[in-house]
Amino acid sequence: KVFDVVSKLLQCQFNDAFVKSNPSAACTCIRAGYCMLSGALTMGIEAVVPDHVTTVFRFWQNSSLNMLPGVSKFSTSHDLLWVETMLSSVVSFLKFSPELLLAVPDALTRLTALLEKVFPLISSGGRFEREGNDPVGSARLSSTRSSVMEAYSWLPPGSFPLSADRIFSFAAAQIQDLSGSDVLCSILDSLVSREDNLIEAHSIERAVGPGQVGGAVTLDNNISFRSSDIVHHNEREAVLHLLAWRKKFRMR
């Protein structure tokens, strides 16, 4: 019954008369539908197998086709309003039912295609970029971007080879921007073990040691360590001594 209610709420997106007369109310219905879907997906595999897997993917597929420029009947701000919650439901699916990516035929391919439709819209120069000029729109855009990056992080390695470089650069730019604004990044600590914690990004005011400064060049260099070979103990000590020397040299 939950999925029946979700379906009725999401159908508001395709009710032209409703969308034209009251787009805000239509967006509210769509948001409510995806919020309910996110809640149902937190129950795990049992909530969607075997009856609702196809239904969930159909929800995402139909909505993703109607958010593209020239197709959407909503304004940019209204579209961002419900896209944010749609991506939250995608993250819930990936977080609580990751096994279905390999168990369900084409699940990984369809999710990757969905994310690659959204990614250009939230990137620099995309349809939603101008929403960053408004405080409320900026918060929604930041939340949407975070959901996209988290969704990509749940996908198996090698799932998106053609867009991996663009996504990495986009994620690095987001971390640089938010770290420079004194926004703490709770993900960085989980990217590496404490033994190899060479990337500990902070804003300049919060830095207490070498390698923590959140500037663009420093952070970009630090993030590149993730793609390097395994660091041996003597190499790790050499890097730490070099960073300490550079910081001491800059203070003179």
Helices and strands as residue ranges (DSSP letters): H 2-10, G 11-14, H 16-21, H 23-41, G 45-47, H 53-65, H 76-96, H 100-103, H 107-122, G 129-133, H 135-154, H 164-180, H 188-191, G 194-196, G 204-206, H 216-224, G 225-227, H 233-251
